[in-house]
Amino acid sequence: MMSLWTRSLAARFICFTLLSLVLSQAIAFFISWDEHGQSIRKAAKGEILSRCASLARVLEATPQSLQIDILNASNTSSARYWISTDGLKDAAEWREDAWERLAQPLPRVSFPGHVPEVRSDFTRNTANSSSATSSHWVDLKSEAWPLSRPAKFLYLDDTTGMGLAVQLANGTWLNTAFAKPAQDGFWTSKSSLALGLSALSLSIIAVFAARGIAQPLRRLAVAADALGRGQEIVPLPETGPDDIRRTAEAFNRMQARLHRFVDDRTKMLAAIGHDLRTPLTSLRLRAEFVRDEDIREKMLSTLSEIQTMTEATLAFAREDATAENTRSVELSALVESLCHDLAELGHDVSFSNGQKIGYSCRPDALRRACRNLIENAIRYGERARVSLGRRADNIEIIVSDDGPGIPDSAREQVFTPFFRIENSRNRETGGVGLGLSIARTIVRHHGGDIVLTNGPKGLYAVISLPAQEGAPPPVSRPITAAATKDVINDLEPAAPRGISA
């Protein structure tokens, strides 16, 4: 339940809506409960006064021999009528007599040859008769009583129970006792059904409202994750309420600015690298005319190094500007084919994989990143062991070797362009220092990262790519050395790998 609360906006909307409904119903109940009871009591009192006055007129207009039948016919499940000839009793005594009469079965209408059926739906509610037992007869005022002769009134309990006595023209007293059966209260099956239907309708409305908010947010999250991976994103639709529309507009503007920035930087690097070719060619021609052979060779070597770095920069800029389409590939097959190609060239490369993993990526770029790491392992660590595995929230490509490793202080520096631990600048002992920089740039464009960790005998290079199942992973999430130790422990004891540049 807590997981649903933290993950679902619709669940929160429904909970808050139902809570508002319950609170509003509770407030309405407490406000209207007293008014509800008073209204029922007032209506019951008006009903008994009207019926008793009408019955008094009927009894006075009919022979005495028919009065008992009239009274029996007038009795109902909630009212009893009878005539007393010995005067009006004390209030307490009269009340007990009224309760006894109300509790007696009420005869049904009978026909010749039919046994009368009796029933009694009334049950005395003693819990609500505490304050009523202390009340006395009260004379009804003329504006409340329609007849000219006086009438006495009292309450039988604190709810709907009441009694009325009116003296007829012949001196007898017409007695009326009224009390409805105990009700279930304000909270009945109908009110429960009404509340349930209200909760259901509000929940459905809340679901549609939450979806209207959650869908644009989900679309924004997917687009932001794809943008962080370097993919081309179709501009988000700028529709909906003002807040959602402004958010989509801000994202589209941010995407356009990022693309302009990357394009301008790439074009600038390409232009610089291209423009350097002319002065380099001029310097090379002039160096050829230097008479001192030793100086000439040093100058030409330096110019060759500068040209190599320039060409590497141009290649890096060109590839960075190339927009490769993202497509789904089998990651294990991609890495295994790369290892197989390098092994056919005579390099000591092995690959182990426990499962097949489908992944959406830019395969050529990712293949180059893996190749850079594997070639560094071969160059500085004699051999490369490559493995692929899936963890809870990421996919890891691990490259290990038997090299000397790298100092802890240089773990981040080796990713700096043109930085090399081996300082000779000799192309026979290493490249120009762009291999790891290019590899990390490519992996981070996929939303992952690369971390280097010294093992017992060499170096481990771990490419961590975010899993593409469930929620979008954070872009360029850093990998800690502590997390990488868990990866090392899962591997078979093997020598790590060498330095990289």
C-alpha positions in Angstrom: 0.0 0.0 0.0 2.9 2.4 0.8 4.5 1.5 -2.5 1.3 2.5 -4.3 1.1 5.7 -2.3 4.6 6.7 -3.2 4.4 5.7 -6.9 0.9 6.5 -8.0 -0.4 10.0 -8.3 -3.9 8.6 -8.9 -3.8 6.8 -5.6 -3.0 10.0 -3.8 -5.8 11.8 -5.6 -8.2 9.1 -4.6 -7.1 9.1 -1.0 -7.3 12.8 -0.6 -10.7 12.9 -2.4 -12.2 10.2 -0.2 -10.8 11.8 2.9 -12.5 15.1 1.9 -15.7 13.2 1.3 -15.6 11.5 4.7 -14.8 14.8 6.5 -17.6 16.7 4.7 -20.1 13.9 5.5 -19.1 13.8 9.1 -19.4 17.6 9.5 -22.8 17.5 7.8 -23.9 14.7 10.0 -23.0 16.5 13.3 -24.6 19.7 12.1 -27.8 18.2 10.8 -28.3 15.4 13.4 -29.9 17.6 16.0 -32.1 19.3 13.4 -33.0 16.0 12.0 -34.3 14.7 15.4 -36.2 17.9 16.1 -37.8 17.9 12.7 -39.0 14.3 13.2 -40.3 15.0 16.7 -42.2 18.2 15.6 -43.8 16.3 12.6 -44.9 13.5 14.9 -46.4 15.9 17.4 -48.3 17.7 14.7 -49.6 14.4 13.4 -50.8 13.1 16.7 -52.6 16.4 17.6 -54.4 16.5 14.3 -55.5 12.8 14.4 -56.6 13.1 18.1 -58.7 16.2 17.3 -60.3 14.5 14.4 -61.0 11.3 16.4 -62.5 13.4 19.2 -65.0 14.9 16.8 -65.9 11.5 15.4 -66.5 10.0 18.8 -68.7 12.8 19.9 -70.8 12.5 16.7 -71.4 8.7 17.0 -73.3 6.5 19.4 -71.4 5.2 22.4 -72.0 1.6 21.3 -69.8 2.2 18.3 -66.9 4.0 20.0 -64.9 0.8 20.9 -65.0 -0.3 17.2 -63.9 3.2 16.1 -61.0 3.2 18.6 -59.9 -0.3 17.5 -60.0 0.7 13.8 -58.0 3.9 14.6 -55.2 2.1 16.3 -51.9 1.7 14.4 -48.6 0.1 15.1 -47.3 3.4 16.6 -50.5 4.8 18.2 -53.1 3.6 20.7 -56.4 5.2 21.5 -58.7 4.4 24.5 -61.3 6.1 26.6 -61.1 6.4 30.4 -64.2 7.2 32.5 -62.5 7.6 35.9 -60.8 10.8 35.1 -57.3 11.7 34.1 -54.5 9.7 35.9 -51.3 11.0 37.3 -48.6 11.6 34.6 -46.3 8.7 35.8 -49.2 6.2 36.1 -50.6 7.3 32.8 -47.2 6.9 31.1 -46.8 3.3 32.3 -50.3 2.4 31.2 -49.5 4.0 27.7 -46.4 1.9 27.4 -48.3 -1.3 28.2 -51.0 -0.5 25.6 -48.3 0.2 23.0 -46.7 -3.1 23.7 -49.9 -5.1 23.2 -50.4 -6.8 19.8 -52.5 -4.9 17.3 -55.4 -7.0 15.8 -55.5 -7.1 12.0 -58.8 -6.6 10.1 -60.8 -9.9 10.2 -63.4 -11.4 7.9 -66.1 -13.9 8.5 -64.4 -17.3 9.1 -61.0 -15.8 9.4 -58.9 -15.9 12.6 -57.6 -12.4 13.3 -53.8 -12.0 13.0 -52.1 -10.0 15.7 -48.7 -8.4 15.7 -46.7 -5.8 17.6 -43.8 -3.9 16.0 -43.2 -1.8 19.0 -40.3 -2.2 21.5 -40.0 0.2 24.4 -36.7 2.2 24.3 -35.9 2.6 28.0 -32.5 4.2 27.3 -34.3 7.4 26.1 -36.9 7.8 28.8 -34.8 9.2 31.6 -35.7 12.9 31.3 -39.2 12.3 30.1 -40.2 10.3 33.2 -39.9 13.5 35.3 -42.2 15.6 33.0 -45.9 16.3 33.9 -49.0 17.1 32.1 -48.9 20.3 30.1 -51.9 22.3 28.9 -51.8 22.8 25.2 -52.1 26.4 24.0 -54.9 27.4 21.8 -52.7 28.1 18.8 -51.4 24.6 18.9 -54.7 22.7 19.6 -57.5 23.0 17.1 -60.4 22.3 19.5 -62.0 24.7 21.9 -61.9 22.2 24.9 -58.6 21.9 26.7 -56.1 19.1 26.2 -53.2 17.7 28.2 -49.9 16.7 26.7 -46.7 14.9 27.9 -43.6 13.2 26.5 -43.1 9.5 27.0 -39.4 9.5 26.2 -36.7 11.7 24.7 -37.4 10.7 21.1 -40.8 10.4 19.5 -42.9 9.0 22.4 -45.7 11.4 23.5 -49.1 11.2 25.0 -52.3 13.3 24.7 -55.5 13.4 26.7 -58.6 15.5 25.8 -61.9 15.5 27.7 -65.0 14.8 25.5 -68.4 16.4 25.8 -69.8 13.5 28.0 -67.0 14.0 30.6 -64.9 11.0 29.6 -61.3 11.3 28.5 -59.9 10.3 25.1 -56.3 9.1 25.6 -53.7 8.9 22.8 -50.3 7.3 23.1 -47.8 7.6 20.3 -44.3 6.1 19.9 -42.6 5.0 16.8 -40.3 1.9 16.9 -36.6 2.6 17.5 -34.9 3.7 14.3 -31.5 2.7 13.1 -30.3 6.2 13.3 -29.1 8.6 10.7 -26.6 6.1 9.4 -28.8 3.6 7.5 -28.2 1.3 4.5 -29.5 4.0 2.2 -27.0 6.6 3.5 -24.2 4.0 3.3 -25.2 3.3 -0.3 -25.3 7.0 -1.1 -21.8 7.5 0.5 -20.5 4.5 -1.4 -21.8 5.8 -4.8 -20.4 9.2 -4.0 -17.0 7.7 -3.2 -17.0 5.6 -6.4 -17.9 8.5 -8.6 -15.3 10.8 -7.0 -12.7 8.1 -7.3 -13.4 7.7 -11.0 -13.1 11.5 -11.4 -9.9 11.5 -9.4 -8.4 8.8 -11.6 -9.1 10.8 -14.8 -7.8 14.0 -13.2 -4.6 12.2 -12.0 -4.1 10.7 -15.4 -4.5 14.1 -17.0 -1.6 15.3 -14.8 0.5 12.2 -14.7 0.6 11.5 -18.4 2.3 14.8 -19.4 4.7 14.3 -16.4 5.5 10.8 -17.5 6.0 12.0 -21.1 8.3 14.7 -19.8 10.3 12.1 -17.7 10.8 9.8 -20.7 11.8 12.7 -22.9 14.3 14.1 -20.4 15.8 10.6 -20.0 16.1 10.2 -23.7 17.6 13.7 -24.1 20.2 12.8 -21.4 21.2 9.7 -23.5 21.8 12.0 -26.5 18.8 10.9 -28.5 16.8 13.1 -30.8 13.5 14.0 -29.1 10.4 15.2 -30.9 9.3 18.4 -29.2 6.6 17.8 -26.5 3.1 19.0 -27.2 2.6 22.4 -25.6 -1.1 21.8 -24.6 -3.1 21.5 -21.4 -3.3 23.7 -18.3 -1.0 26.6 -18.0 1.4 24.9 -15.6 1.8 21.8 -17.8 2.0 23.8 -21.0 4.7 26.1 -19.5 6.7 23.1 -18.4 6.6 21.6 -21.9 7.6 24.9 -23.4 10.5 25.2 -21.0 11.7 21.7 -21.8 11.5 22.3 -25.6 13.4 25.6 -25.2 16.1 23.8 -23.1 16.4 21.0 -25.7 16.8 23.5 -28.5 19.5 25.5 -26.5 21.4 22.3 -25.7 21.4 21.2 -29.3 22.6 24.7 -30.4 25.4 24.6 -27.7 26.6 21.1 -28.8 26.5 22.0 -32.4 28.4 25.2 -31.9 31.0 23.5 -29.8 31.4 20.7 -32.3 31.7 23.1 -35.2 34.2 25.2 -33.3 36.4 22.2 -32.6 36.2 21.0 -36.2 37.1 24.5 -37.5 40.0 24.8 -35.1 41.3 21.4 -36.1 40.9 22.1 -39.8 42.5 25.5 -39.6 45.6 24.0 -37.9 46.4 21.9 -40.9 47.6 24.8 -43.0 50.2 26.2 -40.5 51.3 22.6 -39.7 51.9 21.9 -43.3 53.9 25.2 -43.6 56.0 24.4 -40.6 56.7 20.9 -41.9 57.9 22.4 -45.2 60.2 24.9 -43.4 61.5 22.2 -41.1 62.7 20.2 -44.2 65.1 23.1 -44.9 66.8 23.0 -41.5 70.4 21.9 -42.1 71.0 20.4 -38.7 69.8 16.9 -39.0 69.2 16.3 -35.3 67.1 19.5 -34.9 65.3 18.7 -38.1 64.3 15.2 -36.9 63.1 16.7 -33.5 61.0 19.3 -35.2 59.5 16.9 -37.6 58.7 14.5 -34.7 57.0 17.3 -32.8 55.0 18.4 -35.8 54.0 14.8 -36.4 52.7 14.6 -32.8 50.8 17.8 -33.2 49.3 16.5 -36.5 48.3 13.2 -34.8 46.6 15.1 -32.0 44.8 17.4 -34.4 43.6 14.5 -36.5 42.3 12.7 -33.4 40.5 15.9 -32.3 38.9 16.2 -35.8 37.8 12.5 -35.7 36.4 13.0 -32.2 34.5 16.1 -33.3 33.2 14.4 -36.5 31.9 11.4 -34.6 30.4 13.5 -31.9 28.5 15.5 -34.5 27.3 12.3 -36.2 23.8 11.5 -35.0 23.5 7.8 -34.8 20.0 6.4 -34.5 19.1 4.5 -31.3 17.9 1.0 -31.9 17.5 -2.2 -29.9 20.3 -4.7 -30.0 21.4 -7.8 -28.1 24.1 -6.4 -25.9 25.8 -9.7 -25.2 26.1 -10.4 -28.9 27.5 -6.9 -29.6 30.2 -7.3 -26.9 31.0 -10.9 -27.8 31.4 -10.1 -31.5 33.8 -7.3 -30.6 35.9 -9.7 -28.4 35.9 -12.3 -31.2 37.1 -9.8 -33.7 40.0 -8.7 -31.5 40.9 -12.4 -30.7 41.1 -13.1 -34.4 43.7 -10.3 -34.6 45.9 -12.3 -32.2 45.0 -10.5 -29.0 44.4 -12.4 -25.7 40.7 -11.6 -25.2 38.1 -13.8 -23.5 34.4 -13.2 -23.0 32.0 -14.7 -20.5 28.3 -14.0 -20.3 25.5 -15.5 -18.2 22.5 -14.3 -20.1 21.2 -12.5 -23.2 20.3 -8.9 -22.6 18.3 -6.7 -25.1 19.2 -3.0 -24.9 18.2 0.1 -26.7 21.3 2.1 -27.6 23.5 3.6 -30.3 25.4 0.4 -31.1 28.3 1.8 -33.1 29.2 4.3 -30.4 28.8 1.8 -27.6 30.9 -0.7 -29.5 33.7 1.9 -29.8 33.6 2.6 -26.0 34.0 -1.1 -25.3 36.7 -1.4 -27.8 38.7 1.5 -26.3 38.6 -0.2 -22.9 39.5 -3.6 -24.2 42.4 -2.3 -26.3 43.7 -0.5 -23.3 43.5 -3.7 -21.3 45.5 -5.5 -24.0 48.0 -2.7 -24.4 48.8 -2.2 -20.7 47.6 -5.4 -19.1 48.7 -8.1 -21.6 45.2 -9.7 -21.8 41.5 -8.7 -21.4 38.7 -10.6 -19.7 35.2 -9.3 -20.5 32.0 -10.2 -18.8 28.4 -8.9 -19.0 25.8 -9.1 -16.2 22.5 -7.5 -15.1 22.0 -6.1 -11.6 18.9 -4.7 -9.9 18.9 -1.3 -11.7 21.8 -1.4 -14.1 23.7 -3.5 -16.7 27.4 -3.8 -16.3 30.2 -4.6 -18.8 33.4 -5.5 -16.9 36.8 -5.5 -18.4 39.7 -6.8 -16.3 43.4 -7.4 -17.1 46.7 -8.4 -15.5 48.4 -5.0 -15.7 49.9 -2.8 -13.0 46.8 -0.8 -12.4 46.7 3.0 -11.9 47.3 5.3 -8.9 44.3 6.3 -6.9 45.1 10.0 -7.6 44.9 9.5 -11.3 41.6 7.6 -11.6 39.7 10.7 -12.7 42.6 12.3 -14.6 42.9 9.5 -17.0 39.5 10.5 -18.4 40.8 14.0 -19.2 41.4 14.5 -22.9 45.1 14.0 -23.9 46.1 12.9 -20.4 48.5 9.9 -20.3 50.2 8.3 -17.3 52.9 7.2 -19.8 54.5 10.5 -20.6 56.6 9.6 -23.6 54.1 10.6 -26.3 55.4 7.7 -28.3 52.6 6.3 -30.4 54.2 2.9 -30.1 53.6 2.8 -26.3 50.2 4.5 -26.4 47.7 6.7 -28.1 47.2 10.5 -27.8 45.1 10.2 -24.6 41.5 10.4 -26.0 40.5 6.7 -25.6 39.1 6.8 -22.1 37.7 10.3 -22.6 35.8 9.2 -25.7 34.6 6.0 -24.0 33.2 7.9 -20.9 31.5 10.5 -23.1 29.8 7.8 -25.1 28.7 5.9 -22.0 27.4 9.0 -20.3 25.4 9.9 -23.4 23.7 6.6 -22.7 22.9 7.6 -19.2 25.6 5.5 -17.5 29.2 5.9 -16.4 32.6 4.3 -16.3 34.6 3.6 -13.1 38.1 2.2 -12.7 39.0 0.2 -9.7 42.3 -1.5 -8.7 41.9 -5.2 -7.9 44.3 -7.6 -6.3 46.5 -7.8 -9.3 45.4 -5.2 -11.9 42.6 -3.0 -12.9 38.8 -3.4 -13.4 37.0 -1.1 -15.8 33.2 -1.2 -15.3 30.8 0.2 -17.8 27.4 0.7 -16.0 24.4 1.3 -18.1 21.0 2.1 -16.7 18.4 -0.6 -17.0 15.5 0.3 -19.3 12.8 -1.4 -17.4 10.4 0.5 -15.1 11.1 4.1 -14.2 13.7 6.0 -16.2 17.1 6.0 -14.4 18.9 9.2 -13.5 21.2 10.5 -16.2 24.9 10.2 -15.7 24.6 8.7 -12.3 28.1 8.4 -10.8 29.4 5.0 -9.7 31.2 4.8 -6.4 34.3 2.7 -5.7 32.4 0.9 -2.9 29.7 -0.2 -5.4 32.4 -1.4 -7.8 33.9 -3.7 -5.1 30.7 -5.7 -5.1 31.2 -6.3 -8.8 34.8 -7.4 -8.3 33.7 -9.8 -5.5 31.3 -11.5 -7.9 34.0 -12.2 -10.4 36.3 -15.2 -10.3 39.8 -14.4 -9.0 41.5 -12.9 -11.9 44.3 -10.4 -12.5 43.1 -6.9 -13.2 44.2 -4.7 -16.0 46.6 -2.0 -16.9 46.6 1.7 -17.4 44.5 3.5 -20.0 44.9 6.7 -21.9 
